[in-house]
């Protein structure tokens, strides 16, 4: 209990630190001024969301392979947390895009595939609510999670090839891309903070899912 | 390899015979596509030259919607008639069941598409005759992808509540890449100076191979009792 409390405290402290750094410490951007500061929240949440979905994919594979209930719990915890972070991305994106590009939304590869990723994991959670039996629910949702995860790169490829005039990637892009060195510490702090916060949420949600499983088992025994 | 193929062929024959005895699936899907195409035409100006640009997208959208209805019965029938376990024990590899159902679904979808193509061409004022081989190829690789993902998702949704609603909700986002790629290829083929986008055909083929491989690896778990 004390360990979890400490973990939560560290996660929140990191998020607060990252927010302070991105709002007050990081330098102004040349063309966008203070507007770009949402970038730190937007990109770090996007990365944390993708990490959560990747862990979800691993948990899905492990469930199909090992059939341990804990992997099902991990899968649903990661899917929900990843969905929460992706929701933040989908909300902060348009807030940033309106003043920067003049429009809230454009059907660019990253935007569209993020949106489809979001829809696929909503379907994943929806599927879970519609299967009664616990083992079957775990297996079917794990399999759908696997299909959904392998679909996302294909979606991205399709839209990037045919339907986009996207801006070049800033991080890990070509030779002339990249962040100003003065912005880097803030950026990596934000990424770290969001990942720690994500891990904290997953641990909490996982604990909740295990508890729910136990309650269900006890209820069945009592009714038995 | 050989027993897999002979098992799959036998089940494929069963699927096709069952369908052609009643032709229920084909006839209702064709009526559905027809209705969708007519309703689309009310929402857009079909006389403009623009129709060459948007018509193929509408056509594929209609096929996608139709497929989410068409894939419903392929496992549901086995479950309601309690024939799934018999089917499972009759084959050495459950992938044969999937291969057969995918082939049958792809065939039914392709038949619907081919019957709808002339109607569609007349209603939306596009020509297809000169480019027919290319269109046929696009329909084939596109339908194979739709049928593969659709059969997999149908195996999932039949085991859940509200399955009629669940199947499109699970399937349509998965099919987004097919819609993008096949629309682009068809737009090229139906444009005033038609051209073939082999890149798009290759892309669709990659989708087909990826989902067939995923089903080959994980299919048996989908049919666990």
HADDOCK unambig.tbl for C-alpha pairs under 7 A between the chains (distance, minus, plus):
assign (segid A and resid 116 and name CA) (segid B and resid 173 and name CA) 6.33 0.50 0.50
assign (segid A and resid 120 and name CA) (segid B and resid 173 and name CA) 6.39 0.50 0.50
assign (segid A and resid 123 and name CA) (segid B and resid 169 and name CA) 6.46 0.50 0.50
assign (segid A and resid 123 and name CA) (segid B and resid 170 and name CA) 5.75 0.50 0.50
assign (segid A and resid 130 and name CA) (segid B and resid 160 and name CA) 5.45 0.50 0.50
assign (segid A and resid 130 and name CA) (segid B and resid 161 and name CA) 5.14 0.50 0.50
assign (segid A and resid 131 and name CA) (segid B and resid 160 and name CA) 4.80 0.50 0.50
assign (segid A and resid 131 and name CA) (segid B and resid 161 and name CA) 6.30 0.50 0.50
assign (segid A and resid 140 and name CA) (segid B and resid 156 and name CA) 6.16 0.50 0.50
assign (segid A and resid 140 and name CA) (segid B and resid 222 and name CA) 6.93 0.50 0.50
assign (segid A and resid 148 and name CA) (segid B and resid 174 and name CA) 6.71 0.50 0.50
assign (segid A and resid 151 and name CA) (segid B and resid 174 and name CA) 6.28 0.50 0.50
assign (segid A and resid 154 and name CA) (segid B and resid 177 and name CA) 6.39 0.50 0.50
assign (segid A and resid 155 and name CA) (segid B and resid 176 and name CA) 6.50 0.50 0.50
assign (segid A and resid 155 and name CA) (segid B and resid 177 and name CA) 4.91 0.50 0.50
assign (segid A and resid 158 and name CA) (segid B and resid 177 and name CA) 5.52 0.50 0.50
assign (segid A and resid 158 and name CA) (segid B and resid 180 and name CA) 6.46 0.50 0.50
assign (segid A and resid 158 and name CA) (segid B and resid 181 and name CA) 6.41 0.50 0.50
